[in-house]
């Protein structure tokens, strides 16, 4: 392996030279037209073509590639299926993109131990499909679950509609095999029932590729519920639907999911997939109950009663898989469907305490009216996770800027009400600039002490999550010298 | 503030000098007879008298004390109520013991936001008592909950009988105000519904005082269940009780708690508190069901049926608080009760996958017979968390050693079956030596990179958790020089 020249960082060409002969040529992509296919993830507003793409067919390839990057202090970005919505897998112009989507082996599905051991490139839904015959499934269910990878779920701590009851990815990962930014292979957590020492699995899940690359993931499997009932309730407006949500939660019921769509989101979904939601609804509420049959029956009665009390004018119930799929079809297609009613849109992802939902929704309507920018609302009401879709036409001068202004104002609104800048889509490239609104400089600095511990040279997904990278050498007596990011200026593109 | 002399670490006397004038004299304890009262925590087998005790009445005192320790590179150990069972709050002979038990304010109890904000010295049960009138409680319930502090729960990631359904302390902490080992005040996590960035709350909870001292804790509150039923079932032996446990879990029911006591543990409990458990029982199973009344009724029928199928000869049910307390009385007093049947005992804390319970219990009986050492078993059967009580008489030559041998053999047995060296009591001073049995050197080293990031001088609870402290300066280009622990040789006492 060629060595870096003193303190000078090398280039992706040095990494390529190191890897040739160890990895098949077809795994090393340098042709610009092929590189262009990897220039963005699910957030296509940001595009950067990487200098080199490495397709990793084995964990060994991941280790070799990271070690080569570490030896030359060349930045790397890991990418699974590339469905992320915050630009977490946006490549680095002078760096290496490590694609893990070909690591697709399901190594173990164990009902007795309620766990699965899988490669990072395995698709989210495949885990559930493999576990279903045993009576189990993998609970986190992002809308992209048919194509997103477990490795990406780990990086972003992905959620989904059913995370209200079952928790996020962090609640379902037991152990991780990881290649650290310095190229070491380590295991975080344990397959044993309890892990003493620091909970580094928790810190790694959601670290958005800044602490290393996962090459093996052990997840918890959850028992399939005995019964599932999905309720679709039509209301006059989101205030009523929101009041029903609050009343359901206040009654002590924890549904598997509670989703709200407003009139504009319903209009888009109807245009795209003809989901046949209650006619004239200003808002629909989707409530899914699961568990033992008797419990579901009992909770259903309560939910039905609450919906009617809060003004529901039409209520449908699905108990079989086909009817449930029909109800979910509108909700799950909502993001893409918005393309039917607007040439461009921004998917925002903020969270507010559930108790603040009514005020926040009302103020959002005001902002939308003030700025003349339409906002469709589709959200996980049960946990206060809003997904406003800010609509605009990029070909009309000034609309893009106004849409971005509204999108930013919505985040500020969330923060004013004690909320968060992201619920489940991550910080990535897109929201790093908002982090100082949520954390003090000292708090951010403390988080980055961990980053520096894992990645002293700042080569693992630089520029993501934290707006201003901590200079790992800045503490007296520690490693000093210019930070590699300072020269490379990735932050400029944001 | 006096400055440290170059690279030489100072002494507790230097810390005392710094604090005089800033803290009231009554908060600074140096009198040897008073220091003796702090020489151990709940694991009295290890005793070390600290050089200085600081009673911290305010978070400001904590910050000042830690800053003084940092300035002089003097080790410090934080202590709440001192009920820990792994020696996590064992003092350092040349160091400072920071006692947080006088920080006892409940700042906020909010039903609408389902959270409480409390000082670290607040007693676990006080949080529930304050939240009960609002219909909520704090779920983690270690047996010591009447006296243990929230700060100690955070340090040890404490569990309890009801953690099977509700999770450990880590699942219930939302945010922490922390003084880092370098004396900085930072907030980890957020009171907002979601925190982007690294999950340092997860890493801090269970870090056993090695990453700093918590001065404020925001915890999640859980809704009181509509109904609670507690079942006491008598069986011929632990095999039957274990089979009933497996069958209950396999049926899809998640009870709030499932506990098993064997004949020896029952004998001890009867001698101590006359709990009146089923006569002639070789094992009792305590199963607690909670939730909506209809769900509990439904689950109760299933549990009753399973118990009878698996050989239960007597089954009692408690539905009111007094009857429930009577059933729990035997279980909760079991550790102390063992004192009635043996002059000395070791409380072990291991975990095995639930599926391995029968083999492990059988082998434990064999080990006990082979070595002639009695072992009473009281355990959280639902999650495979064993608490074998190894009985001995310290006044009989060789018995202590034989008991320690059996206790160690039980841990090895847990590891052989894919288990863990601790379920809820922590690693502390007691089990640091066992960590390499569970983790590779590289895995331990990775965990300690985080320790070094927070605590480069190794002054926060040194000697605990990790058998061989990582030398924080060992990475090329980083802070170098002799590690302060090398000179102080704390490890020798273990």
Interface residues (C-beta under 8 A of the other chain):
Chain A: X112 X113 X170 X180 X184 X185 X186 X187 X188 X190 X191 X192 X193 X194 X195 X196 X197 X198 X199 X200 X202 X203 X205 X206 X207 X211 X223 X226 X252 X291 X292 X294 X295 X298 X299 X351 X352 X353 X354 X355 X383 X384 X385 X415 X418 X419 X420 X421 X422 X423 X424 X426 X427 X431 X435 X438 X439 X440 X442 X443 X444 X445 X446 X447 X449 X450 X451 X452 X453 X454 X456 X465 X466 X473 X475 X477 X478 X479 X480 X481
Chain B: X112 X113 X170 X180 X184 X185 X186 X187 X188 X190 X191 X192 X193 X194 X195 X196 X197 X198 X199 X200 X202 X203 X205 X206 X207 X211 X223 X226 X252 X291 X292 X294 X295 X298 X299 X351 X352 X353 X354 X355 X383 X384 X385 X415 X418 X419 X420 X421 X422 X423 X424 X426 X427 X431 X435 X438 X439 X440 X442 X443 X444 X445 X446 X447 X449 X450 X451 X452 X453 X454 X456 X465 X466 X475 X477 X478 X479 X480 X481
